[in-house]
Amino acid sequence: MVAFGARIRWKNGDILHPSIMWKSPSKRRLPRLLIENRALEVAVLVYVEEPWVIFHETNLASKTIGTEESTPLEFYVNRFYLLPQKLKRQDAYQWMRKPKNAILVWGVGSEYYAKPVRRQSFL
């Protein structure tokens, strides 16, 4: 088995994670390594561009984002945060694959939140 760190890549300041690990509905686990601490400072945009799931830091400060209309992320096995299984009545991965869609992830205190957004608003 290959170590987690060996599977991720960096490109133009973005973190790229292989999308094959996200394709099953049960594979909605967001590794702590990719968001923890940084998402407490700025929001992280998560979207799919095959063959990668891309984590892009935005210029939006986490403390300025309200938690209304957002979903708290569940902490799982002390290693992952779980993304919502469905976004806008669709499988989360399938929804993120569409060119205009992304998930905004940010943290407040010790809680992390996710909200579906339009990708162009932040890139």
N, C-alpha and C positions, 0 to 999 in steps of 0.2 A: 504494500500500500504506500502510496506517495504521500509525503507530509503535506498538510494544508498549505503552508507557505510556498511550497514548490509549484503549486497549481495557479497561483495568482500572478498577474502581470501588472506593470505600471506603464502608462502611456499618456504623455502630455498632462501629467498631474492627476489622471484618473486611475482608479484601481479597476482592473479587469478580472473577473472571476468566471471560469468556464460555465456556460449556460446549460450544459448537459446535466449538471447537478441540480438544476432547478426545474426540469421539465415535468416531473411527476407532481401531482397535486400535493403529495405528502412532503415534497422537498421545498418547503417554503421557509426553511431555516436560514436566518440571516446571521452569519458568523459575527460574534462579538468583536473580533479583531478588526472587522471592516467598518464598524460604526462607533464602538464605545469610545468615550472621551471626546473624540472629534465632533460627534453629533450633538454634544452638549454645548459646543461653541457655535458651529454653523450647521445649517441644514444640509443633508446629503441627498442628492437626487439619484434614484436607482431606476435604471431602465435597461432594456435588452436590445443589443445589436449583435445578432448571431455572428460568431459563436460565443459571445461574451455577455455577461451581465455587468453593466458599468456602474460604478459608484463615483459620482461627480460631486465635489464639494461646491456649494453655492456661496454667494456673498451674503446670504440672508442669515442674520444672527438668530440663533435658536430661541433666545429669550424674547424676541419680538413676535414670535408665531403663537397664535392662540391655539388651544387644544380642542376647541369646539369643531365639530364635523371631522374629527380625526379618530383613529382607532389606536388604543394603547397596545403596544406589542407585548405579547406574553413571553416571559423568560422561561426557557426550556433546557433542562439537563445542565444547568449552570454553564452552558457554552453558546447557546443560540438565542436569538430573539425570533419569534415566529411572526411572519408577515400574515396579513389576513388571507384566508383561503380564497375568498372571492372579492373582486372589486367590481362595482357596478354590475352585479349579477353575472360575472364572468370569472373563469379561473384566473387567478392573479398573474400567472406567467403569461397566459395567452393575451391578457389585457396589456401587460407591459411590452409585449412584442410589437404592438401597433406603433408606428413611427411617431405619433403625437403624444403618446402616453408615458407617464413615469410615476414613481412613488416618491414622495418627499418624506424623509425620515429625519427626526430631530429628537433631542432629549431635553427634559426639564427636570432638574433634581436627579432622582435616580430612576425616573420613568422615561421610556422612549415611545414615540408616537409615529404613526404613518398616515399619510393622506394622499389620495390620488390627485395628480395635477397634470397640466399640459406641459410637455417637455420644453417647448419653445420659450416659455415664460422665464426659464432659468438658464438656458444655454446661450 
